[in-house]
Amino acid sequence: MTAPVSPASSPNATAEKAHNKASPILVGYIFGKNKGERKLAMRNSVKPAAVPSGMGVNHESSRNGVGAAMSPAIFWRCAWVALLLAANAALAQPAAFAERYSVVPASADGIGKRFMGREISAVMGWQGAAWLEREEREREERTDLLLAALALQPGMVVADIGAGTGYLSRRMAPAVMPGGKVWAVDVQPELISLLQAGVKRSGLTQIEVRLGAVDDVRLPVGSVDMAVMVDVYHELAYPYEVMASVLRALKPGGRVVFVEYKAEDPRVPIKPLHKMSEAQIKREAAAFALDWERTVSTLPWQHVVVFRKRG
């Protein structure tokens, strides 16, 4: 379960650079074995942006002149319109950033960006994938209780947002058959490769791996019955934008499920910035057309907070 690393090509990422320059991201996660904190390495998250190949004009004529060469006057007029639209969009991005987010000095486990009263935590890098598949996870987190709480049914389309290695996707997949599907969404290419390899080994053809963006889950509109985020939401660099995209993907009456470490319980051996209280989850969900449905607190470390999309 990991959250997006901002790609250089994202419009929102471009806006953020003006406020938060190339800060490194956390590699590893929250705690080590025997509940002792491990030393965490740092790496720079900024990768060179892909260079576009450029625009070409089709000079081959076709029936009725479609595809014929564009005249210089029309070409430059179109180019100026595109430039003006791009400039307006670029100006709008910092304004939206300032309205929703504020920049603060980064804490040891944060990214120096606040949203609705909390600092967003640093992202777990793909190098921490082994921690997601640790043998003791079932015992520590009781994934069996989580699956029971989700109440999955055959035929459902479920989105595992921030799927990481696919630990949860593989466990949800049998419950939605026959006729169902699990979209395993992540934004780190390295994790996408691990997901694809894991799906191939499992033979679970109902799992479809999807590459998302830092600010968009990139799923079809009105296609999802349930979106699940396990230990992911607190790490989203753009929580508002990601949630907006989740809402677009949900069917009317679809559910979104937040699974977060309990901030209310000091016995949970997780760093504070990687926890969320039920009250904070509800506060942030209230910005959207969601109605709280229930909270399941039977898991030892996490609470499961379920909302239903209106309409």
N, C-alpha and C positions, 0 to 999 in steps of 0.2 A: 504494500500500500504506500504509494508515494504520490507526491503532488507535482504539478508541472514545473519544469525548468523553463524559464522564459526564452523562447527562440528569438534570434535576432530579427527575424522577419515579421514578427507580430506587431501590429500597429500600437497596441497597448504597451508592448515592451519598449517600443521607440519612445513613447511618451514618458515612461518611467525612467529611462536613462537620464533625463534632464533632472530628475529628483534623486536618483539613487544609482550612482555610477558603479558599474561592474563589481558589485560586492561578491565575494566568494560564497559558495554554498557549502553546507555541512555535508560531509561524507560520513556514513555510518548513521546511527539513529539515536536512541534515547538512553539506553543503559546497557551495561555489559553483563556478563554472567555473574552470578552471586550478588546481583543487584548493585554492583559497583559500577560507577561510570567509567567507561573506557575513554581513552584519549581519542579525540576525533581529528582526523586530518582535514585539511582544507584544500579545495581546488577551485579554480576560477571557472565560473559558469558561462562565460561569454565565449561564443564560438564565432568565427568569421561568417558573415552573411553570405549566402549564395549569390553569385553574380548573375543577374538575369541575362538570358541569351539575346534579348533585344526583340523588337517588333519587326516583322517582315511584311511586305506587301506582295500579294499574289499577282504576278504579272501575266499569268496564263489566262487568256480570254476563255469564256465559256458561253453557253447559250444565253441570249439576251444581254450579253455584256457583263454578267455577274462574275466577279473575280478579276475584272480588268484593272489595270494600273490606276492608282489614285492620283489625281492632279495635285501638284505642289500646293496650290492655294487651299484646297480642301484638307490636305494632310496637315498643314500648319494650323489651320483653324481648329481641327480636331485635337491637335497636340496642345494648343493653348487651353481649350476647354478642359482637357484631362489634367493639365497642370494646375488650373484654378481649383478644380474639385479636390485634387490631392492636397493642395495648400490649405483649403478649408478644413479638410479632415485632420490634417496635422495640427492645426490650431485648436481644433475641438478636443483632441486627446488630452493635452495637459489640463484643460479646464475640467474635464470629467475626472481626471486623476485627483486634482485638488479638491473637488467637491466630495469625493468618496473616501479618499485616503489622505493621511498626513505622514510626513517624514519625521522620524525621531532618531536619536542615536541608537544604533543597533546594539541589542544585548548579545550575550554570548551565544544564545540559541535562536536569535531572531534575525530578521532582514532589515530592520530599521524602518518599517512601514506599518502604520496603525490603521485598523479598520474597526469602526464601531466599538472603540474603547479597548481593543486588545492589539498587541503587536503580533504580526503574522510570523509564525515560526519558520526556521530554515527548513529546506527540503532535504529529505533523505536521498542520497545519490544511489545510482544503480549498484554501486559497490557494496551496499548493505543488503543486497538481495538474499544472501544466505540467512540473515536474521529473520526474514519473512517466512522462511521455510524451516526454521529451527524445530527440532523434535518436541520441545516442551511447549510449543505454542498452544496446542490443543488443550493441554492441562492448565496452562496459565490463563488463557483467554476464554476457554470453553466455547469453541467455535460451534459445537453441537447445539448449545443453547441459542446462539445467534441464528443458526439456520432454522430452529424451531420458531423463533420470534418473527422471522421474515414470512413464515407461512406461505412459501412458494407453492404454486399450482401448475399442473401441466398446461402447456400452451402459452405461458407468460413470456414476455420479452423483458429481460432484466439487464440493466446496464451496471457493470462494476466499474465505477469511476475511480481512477487511480489504482488500477488492478495490480500493479507491481508485477510479481511473478505469476499471478493467476491462482494463488493459494485459495482464495474464496471462489473465484470463477469455477474452478474444477469441482468444488463441493456443491455449488448451486446448480450446475448443469444437469445432473440426473433428475433433480426435483422438478424441472420445467418440461421434462419429456413425458409423453410425446408431444411434438408440435411446437415446443418452445425454443427460445434462443437466449444466449448470454453474450452481450457485447462487452468484451474486456478492453477498457479504454485506458491508455496511458500516453504520456507525452515524451518520455525518454526513449530514444531509438534503441538503446541497449536493452531496456526492459521489454520493448516490443519484440526484439529478437528472442529473449528468454521466454516470453509469453508464447510465441509461435512454436518454439521448440517444445515447450511443455504441453501445449495442445496436441501437437503431433504425436508425442509419446503416449498421451492419455487416450487417444482415439476418440475424444469427445468432439465430434464434428459440429455439435450445436453451439460451440464457443466460436465466436468471430472476433478476432483481434482488430482493434481500431486505433489509429494514431490520432490523438487529440491535439489541441493547442493550449497555450497557457491561459487563454481566456474563452475557450469554446470547446465543448466536448465533441462537437462535429458529428452529431447523430441526427438522423432524419426527423423532421418535425412530426409530432404526434405519433411516435412509433413505440414508446417505451411504457410498460406497465409499472415498473419499479426501478428507480435509480438508487444504488447503494454506494455510500462512501465510508469505508472503514479506515479510521485513523488517517484521514486524508484532508478533510475540509479545513482544519486549522493551519494547514500548510499551503493552501491555495494562494498564490501571489495576487490573483484577481478574483476573490470570492464572489463579488457581486456579479461580475460578467460570467463566470462559470455557472453560477446558479441560474442566471437568466437563460443561458443556453440549455441547462438541464430542464427548466420549465418548458421551453419550447419543444424539447424532445418528448416530454411526458404526454401521454394521452389524457383527456379530461378524466378526472377522478384517479389518475395515476399517483403513485406514492414516491416520496423521496425519503431516504432513511439515512440519518446521521448516526454513525457509530464512533463515539469518541471516548477517550480515557476520562474518568470521572475527576473533574477538578475539585469536587466537593469532598473527596476522600483522600486524606493525606497518606494513607497506607498504600495507595497505588504507586508503585516504584517507577514513576515516569516523571521526567522533567516538567516543571509547571507550564512552560510554553507549549508543550505537546498535549496538554489537557484542555478540555472545555467543560464548563458547567452546563447543566440543562437550561438554566436561565439565559445564558449567553447564546446558546443554540437557538432557543425560541426567539430571542431578540433579533437575531440576524435573519431568521426565516420569516419574520413578520414583515420584511420588506417586499415579500412576494405574495402572489395569490395562492397561499398555502394555509391550510387549517391543521392545527395540531390534532393528531388522532390518538396517540398513546406513547408512553415511555415505558420501556422494559428495563428493569434494573437488576435482573437476576444474574447477569454476567458478573464475574468477580472484579474485573478491572474497568469495564466499559459500560456506558449506558447506550441504549438503542432508542433513538427519538424519531418517531414516524410522523410524517405530515402527508396530507392528501391535497392534490391540486384541485382547486375549485373549478366548477363547470362540468 
